[in-house]
């Protein structure tokens, strides 16, 4: 059967990076199982169990060479995935066959490997967030001085700058990075807990020596790169951990949706657009179209990812006592797909911001259409200071504004409010100064300074400080 006759997951087949795809692959999963069996055997030997260096070395020699067809055949016979892989590894390691998985239950490998995959996945996500933030920083500083219409209620409001608006999105992603790094640093390992979390099997192996059991737990966790072990568990670590991790990923989706949604609205205004390649087709019917398909993809996938924490919340809530198995099939789907989706969202977001197309003349045109109304207060104050009567001036501005608004809305013509004011004798004293009074840069407040302050004093130091947390990440270089 070829690939065209079976369903292919679009997350791996179409979108996701090879690094994140590998992180949730059978090879990564089952080679991690073998590493866990290796470290368990090594720690048990060092703490005095009858395990030889030869047996440990035999397992160490076969961490990657997994015979998946043999494991699948064995699983069809045993109806147990962990036992099938124990048998297959045992055939490769005849002298170690009897000590593989000694004292452990299935969740020793399944739960711990999933925690490792989540940790490594978070490092990849953190690395991509840093790349995205650096791209936003470049864009924010590049456009820090470019006035643009602010929008409240999607209605024209006071001016801001294009760069300042980018910092709003950047701030969201920076908060996401902080949460990702918190989860990386605080994610607990299950380590060795036994069938119901009491460690009874290990206590028996070490003949009632509680300290050796505690040391075994610490050693295995340290060997797998974890500084924290979950204090208590049933057979599984609490599925609340999954919820916390997925909530962070959903937070990234929220940030990305907000950004992509704004780009879609700005594309309609023809002010800012996502990259559009020379031979890219926007529509099969309407050849002129430049559909924001990257931003739409971000929103589409983000909506899916945002829905997943509810699923993991329900999984945690419905676990009975020390464990039930109704979490297993669900988590096989949800955990990988959450990480793959977040990975794709960040890659696409980076693609959009790196190749963002800003159209200054259109932005300036829209500013010019609305600024006259916003500038009337400045003109009024200047005319009063020049000796004019405030009430007379106010009434003149009101009348001119109504007429200019009617011209724009009823006749579809340009806003001629400033021309009307300049021609009115009551404003003669300030007519020559009006152009300077309506310079857009005088209406952006501290937006340029806020942009520089945020990027240089907040974002960059935070990113630099958190780099170490994602240092092991080998995130794929993001390209337009």
DAKAPE-V213321 format. One record per pair of residues at least 6 apart in sequence whose C-alpha atoms are under 7 Angstrom apart, sorted by the first residue. I is the first residue (numbers start at 1). GAP is how many residues later the second one is. D is the distance in Angstrom with one decimal. If there is no record, write none. Layout:
i:gap:d
I:GAP:D
I:GAP:D
This chain:
i:gap:d
11:329:6.4
11:330:6.8
12:9:6.2
15:329:6.0
16:324:6.0
16:327:6.4
16:328:5.2
17:459:6.8
19:456:6.7
19:457:6.9
20:101:6.7
20:320:6.3
21:319:7.0
22:6:6.5
23:94:6.2
23:98:6.7
24:93:6.8
24:312:5.9
29:84:6.4
31:32:5.4
31:33:5.4
32:81:6.0
33:76:5.2
33:80:6.5
34:29:5.5
35:28:6.4
36:73:6.5
37:63:6.2
37:64:5.8
38:18:6.4
38:21:6.0
38:22:6.3
39:181:5.9
39:184:6.7
40:180:6.1
41:15:6.4
42:14:6.1
43:173:6.1
43:176:6.4
43:177:6.7
44:172:6.8
45:6:5.0
45:7:6.9
47:165:6.8
55:40:5.9
55:41:4.6
58:35:5.8
58:38:6.8
59:34:6.3
59:37:7.0
70:18:6.9
71:13:5.5
71:14:5.7
71:17:6.1
74:10:5.2
75:6:5.6
75:9:5.1
78:6:6.9
82:24:6.1
90:6:6.9
90:7:4.4
103:98:5.3
103:99:5.6
104:90:5.7
105:89:5.7
105:90:5.5
107:128:6.7
107:129:6.3
108:83:6.7
108:84:6.3
111:79:6.9
111:125:6.6
112:77:6.4
112:78:5.8
112:79:6.5
115:74:6.6
119:65:5.8
121:218:6.7
122:58:6.4
122:62:6.5
123:347:4.8
123:349:7.0
123:350:5.2
124:349:5.0
124:350:6.6
124:351:5.3
125:218:6.3
126:51:6.1
126:54:6.3
126:344:5.8
127:343:5.8
127:346:5.9
127:348:5.9
128:218:6.5
128:347:6.2
129:48:6.3
129:217:6.9
130:333:6.6
132:218:5.2
133:37:6.2
133:40:6.9
135:218:6.6
135:219:6.0
136:30:6.6
136:34:6.1
136:217:6.6
137:318:6.1
139:24:6.6
140:23:3.8
140:24:6.4
140:26:5.4
140:27:6.2
140:311:6.8
141:22:6.1
141:310:6.9
141:311:6.6
142:21:6.9
143:19:5.5
143:20:4.4
144:17:6.0
144:18:6.3
144:19:4.0
144:20:6.0
144:304:4.9
144:307:6.2
145:16:6.0
145:303:5.4
146:15:5.1
146:16:5.7
147:12:6.4
147:13:5.8
147:14:4.3
147:15:6.5
147:293:6.2
147:294:6.2
147:297:6.6
148:11:5.6
148:12:5.5
148:13:5.1
148:14:6.0
148:215:6.0
148:219:6.2
149:7:6.1
149:8:6.4
149:9:6.6
149:10:4.7
149:11:6.2
149:218:5.8
150:6:6.0
150:7:4.9
150:8:5.4
150:9:4.9
150:10:5.5
151:6:5.0
159:284:5.9
159:285:5.2
160:284:4.9
160:287:6.1
161:283:6.6
161:286:6.2
163:288:6.6
164:283:5.7
164:284:6.6
164:287:5.2
167:284:6.5
169:86:6.9
169:90:6.1
172:83:5.7
173:79:6.7
173:82:6.2
174:285:7.0
176:72:6.9
176:75:6.5
176:76:5.9
179:69:6.4
180:68:6.5
181:288:6.2
183:62:6.8
188:40:5.0
188:41:4.8
188:42:5.0
189:32:6.3
189:37:6.3
189:39:6.1
189:40:4.5
189:41:5.8
190:39:5.9
190:40:5.7
190:47:5.9
191:26:5.6
191:29:6.4
191:30:5.7
191:38:6.7
192:25:5.4
193:6:4.7
194:6:6.6
194:7:6.3
194:41:6.7
195:40:5.1
196:38:4.8
196:39:4.3
196:126:5.9
197:35:6.9
197:36:5.1
197:37:4.4
197:38:5.1
202:11:6.2
203:6:6.3
203:7:6.5
203:10:6.2
206:6:6.9
221:6:6.9
221:8:6.9
234:88:4.2
234:89:6.4
235:87:5.6
235:88:5.9
236:87:6.5
239:77:4.8
240:76:5.7
242:70:6.5
243:66:5.7
243:69:5.2
243:70:5.7
246:62:7.0
246:63:5.4
246:92:6.9
247:62:5.5
249:93:6.2
250:55:5.6
250:56:4.6
253:49:4.6
253:52:6.4
253:53:6.3
253:89:6.8
254:48:6.7
256:42:6.8
256:93:6.8
257:41:6.3
257:42:4.9
257:45:6.1
260:35:4.7
260:38:6.5
260:39:6.5
263:9:6.7
263:10:6.4
264:28:6.2
264:31:6.7
266:6:5.4
266:7:6.9
267:6:4.9
270:92:6.8
271:87:6.2
271:88:5.2
271:91:5.6
271:92:5.4
272:85:5.6
272:86:4.5
272:87:6.0
273:83:6.1
273:84:5.0
273:85:6.6
274:18:6.4
274:78:5.3
274:81:6.6
274:82:5.0
274:83:6.0
275:77:6.2
275:80:5.1
275:81:5.7
275:82:6.4
282:7:4.9
282:8:4.8
282:9:5.2
283:6:6.0
294:54:6.6
298:47:5.4
298:50:6.7
301:40:6.5
301:44:6.9
305:33:6.1
305:36:6.7
315:12:6.0
347:131:6.4
350:128:6.7
351:128:6.2
351:129:4.7
354:126:6.6
355:125:6.2
369:46:5.8
372:45:6.3
372:46:6.1
375:63:5.8
378:59:6.6
379:55:6.8
379:58:6.7
380:13:6.6
380:14:6.9
382:48:6.9
383:44:6.4
383:46:6.8
383:47:5.9
384:6:5.8
386:43:6.4
393:33:6.9
400:17:6.2
400:20:6.5
401:16:6.2
404:11:5.8
404:12:5.9
404:13:5.3
407:6:5.8
408:6:5.8
408:7:5.8
421:6:6.6
422:9:5.2
